[in-house]
Amino acid sequence: MTPIQPMIEHMSIGVSDYQRALAFYDAVLGPLGFVRVSSHAEAEGESACWGPEGELPSPEGTPGAAPFWIQHRAEAVTPPPGFHLCFMAPTRRAVEAFHAAGLAAGGRDAGGPGLRPQYGEGYYAAFLLDPDGWKIEAVTYTDA
């Protein structure tokens, strides 16, 4: 089977409190197997990215392997209606840990861990709103 080429090389969301967002995303992405792999001081605001341990964002690392970034914004952050971002989880237990870690780190529940048959057989997910209101999800199709 040919490996799938990532469709999105990277994406970034704005955050109003950089340190709070770092702590939140370290907490929720850890159970999914992702760690903070890079951070930068930029003119627009500090930024950081997550991916598999030991991976760097491109062009130093594999294109698409460390695709999720946050960037501090001086102005208020208001996520647009309808936006949500879904992270892959290796297991149902990881989805549950993602949700619990997010609640403990200041996120809000937007749909607890469970099967979502309306999205397909074996679709097991949880939803959170991060401290700025960005809707995020973790999903797995394992243990179906």
N, C-alpha and C positions, 0 to 999 in steps of 0.2 A: 504494500500500500504506500502510495506517495504521501510524504508529510504534507500537512496543510500549511499553506503560506498564510501568516497572519494578515487579516484585512486592515487592521489598524496598527500602525507602527507605534504611536503613542498618543496619549490624550492627557489633558491637564484640567483640573477644576480649581477655581479660586476659593480661598479660605480666608476668613476674617481674623482668626487667631491661629497663627502658625504653630506655636508650641502645642496648643490644644489639639490641633489637627494631626500633628506628628504622633502624639500619644494615642489618639483615636485610631488612626490607620495602622500604627504598629500593632495595636491590640487586636483589631478585627482581621487584619491580613495574615498575622502570624499563624492562626489555626488553619489557614488555607495553604500554608507552605511558602508564603512570600515574606520577604524582609526588606527593610529600607536598604537600597543598594547605592544610592547616590543622593547628594544634595549640593545645591549651588546658591551662591549669592548673586542675584541678578538685579539689574536696574529696576525692573518692574516689581520685584519682591523675591524673597527667598523661595526656593523650590526644592522639592525632594521627590524621589521616585522609588517604587517598589517592584520587586521581581524575585525570581528564584535566588537563593543564597549563592554568592559567587558570580552572579551575572551582572554585567554593567549595561546601562542603556547604550544604544547605538549612538555614534558610530564606533565607540570602543568595544561594545558588546554585540551580541547577536541581534540584528534588527527584529523588533517586535517582542523580544523576550522580557523586557522590563518596561511595560507600556503605560503604567499608571503614575501620574504626577499630581502633586498639589502645588499651588503657588500662592504665597501670601498677597493679599490685596488690601490696600489702605482703605478703600471704600467698602461700604456694606456689601455683602455677598447675598444675592437673591437667586436661588436656582430657578431656571425656567420651568413652567408647567410641562408635565409630560416627560421630563428627562429622568432616566434612571440608568444605572450602570450595574452590570452583573459580573461577578467574579466566579470563576470555576472553583469548586471545592472537590477534594479527593474522595470524601466520604460524607455520609449523613452526620456522623459525629462531628466532623469539621464544620458543617453548616450550623449545627447546634452551638458549637464553641464560638463561631463567628458572631452569632446573634447574642449570646450571653456576654461576650467580651464587649460588644458594641453598647449594650445597655449599661454595663459597668463603667464604660469610658465616656459616658455622657450622650450617647445616641438615644434615639427614641424608636420604639417598636413601630413597624409599619407592616407587620405580618410575621408571626412566629414560625418556627421551623415546622415543616410538614409537607406532605404530598400535595401537589397541585395538579390533579388529573386533567383539569381544563387546559393545561399547557402540554400535556403528553404523558404517556405511561412512564412511570419511574421518576418524574420531575419532582425533586425534593429541594425545597428552597426556604429561605428566610429573608425578610426585608427589614431594613433599618433606614432611619433618617439620621444622617451625621449631624454634628453640632451646628453646622450651617444650614441644614435642611436638604442637603443632597440625598436623593433616594438611592440606596445601594442594596444589592442583593447578592447572596451566595447560592449557588445551585450545584447539585450533583445528580447524576443519572445512575450512580452505583447503588448497590443493594436493592435494585428494582425487583 
